[in-house]
Amino acid sequence: MHADNWANKAKQEGYRTRAVYKLEEILKKVSFPNDSKVLDLGSAPGGWSHYLKVNYPNFKIYAVDILPMDEIKEVEFFQTGIEDIDSINIFNDLINKFDLVISDIAPNLSGISSIDTENILELNKITIEAANKFLKLENGTFIIKTFQNNNLKSLRKFMTSFFKDIQVIKPAASKKKSGEIYLVGVR
């Protein structure tokens, strides 16, 4: 399917973004309970949280982003940065309680490769550390967007400290020219 067709399909099906088809493909490759507790890090504009609520109505979804996000019925949204998630009292009771942590977040790109690759790595590491804190100690699954670059090997090595199995997935809905990939870590 042509890249623009994904956006058209999302609009026709009532989804917020084309990114839902990336998540849909990835979820077919992982397992999780029907009543999963999910944490969506970097959730705005809410495409992934919305997709999950529509297709998995029994999921309890918490969404966090520094940017505002339009309301999604039965999704608890908190507007804060990932590094400040501990300042929200409810999250103190949710340590090691999530079955699934997802993140489609990416930093603003400057166009300067060396700066961008370092910013991507730093944001990915912050996100991995948050996922590690909130995922269940056994059978928790983490999905994170990253990019193919010089730091990918280092990032995968960093993830092995937290996850026993790591898969690399390039969903069909990702633009072919994009270096975007997803890492899936399982405890």
N, C-alpha and C positions, 0 to 999 in steps of 0.2 A: 504494500500500500504506500502510495506517495506521501511524503511527510505532511503536506497540507491537508491530505485526506484525513489524517488522524485528528487534526483540529476540527475539521468539519464534522467528523463522526462524533466527537465529544460534544459539540454544540447540538447536534441533532438528538443525541441521547440524554441531553440535559446535564452534562458534567461541566465542571468549571474549567478544566484544562485537559489537554491532550495527554498529560502525564499519567492519567488514570490507566491508560493501556500499558504503560511500562509496569506499573504496580500489579495490574491484573496478570500479566505474563510471569512476573517474578513470584507471585503468590501461588501460582500453579506448581511451583518447584519446591515449596516448603510446606511444612505441616504445622498446624496450630489448633487449639481447641475451639469449638463453636462459640464459646462464651469468653473469648479472649479479652484481656485488658490490653489496650494499645496506647502507646505514646507516640505522637507525631511531632517530631522535632523539626522546626523550621517549616511550619505547616502552611503559612500563607502562600497562595490565596485560598487554600483549603481543599484543593482537588483530591488529594489522597484521603483525607478524613471524610469528605463527602462520599467518595466512592465506597469506602469501607462501611459507612453507615447505611448506604443504600443496599449493598450486597451482603452485608453481614450484620443484620439489625441487632443481634444479641451481643455484639462487641460493645465494650465500655471504652470510649475513646476520649483521650485527653490530648489537646493540641497546644503547642507552644511556639510562638514566633515573636520576634522583636517588632515585626510589622503588624498592622491591624489585619483582621480577617473577618469577613462577613459571617454572621451567625449560621451555624449548622445545627438543626434540631438534634438534641441529645448528644452533642459533642461539647465537652467543657474546654473552652479556649482561655488561655492565659497569655497576655501580651507582655512578654519579657524576653530577654536574651537567654540562650541556652546556659551560658555561664552563670546566670543569676537565678536559675530554676530553684535553687535551695531556699531562696527568699520567700517562696510561696509555701505557706504552712501545709497545705494539703499534700504536697509532695514528700514531706517528712514521713508520712504514713504509707507512702507508696514505694519505698526502697525495696528492690528485689521482688516487685509484685507484677510486673508486666510480662505478658507472654510474647509480645511483639513490640519492638521499637523500630520506627521507620523514619527516614530522613531523606528528603529530596532537595535539601538546602544546597546552595552554592553561593560563594562570595561574589560580590560585584567584581567583574573582571576589568583590568586596566588596559589590557592589550600588550602589556610588557610581560613576556613569558616568565622570566625569572621571578618577578614579583607575584604573578598570578599563581604559579606552582607552589610557592611558599605559603600564600594565603589559603589556598585550597587545602594543603597539608595541615595547617594550623586549625582551620575550621573543622576538618575531618577528625582530628585528634580530640578536640573539645567535644564533638558530637559522640565519638566512640566512648569517651570517658563518662559522659552522661548516660549513654545507653547501658554501659557496664553497671552503673549504680542502680538503675531502675529495672533492668531485666531480671527475670527469675534466674536463680543460680543454676537450674537444670532446665533444659528444653526451651530456653528463651531464644528467640530469633531476632536478628538485627539486620535491617536493610538500609544501606547508605549509598548515596550518589557520590561518585568521585570522578576523576578524569584520568585518562591515560597520559602520564607525563613521567618525568625523571624521578619523581618521589613515590610512584606507585609501589615499587618493591619495598621501600621503607614503610609505607603505610600498611601493606599486607603483613609485614613482620610485626609491626606495632599491634595489629589486630590479633595476632596469634597469642598474645599475652592474655586475651580475654575470651577467645572463641576457639573451640576444638576443630571446627570445620569452617572453611571459608570458600565460597564459590564466587566466580566472576561472571556477571551476566550483562550482555548487551542486548536489551530488548528491541524488538522489531520497530517499536514506535519511537525509538531514539533516532535522531537524524543521522544518516550514514556518515556525514562529514564531521560530526561532533565526536570529540574524544570522550564523551560521557559514557560511563559504565556504572554498574552497581555491584557492590560487594555485599554478600549475604553471609553473615556470621551466625553460627549455631553453637549453643553451649552444649 
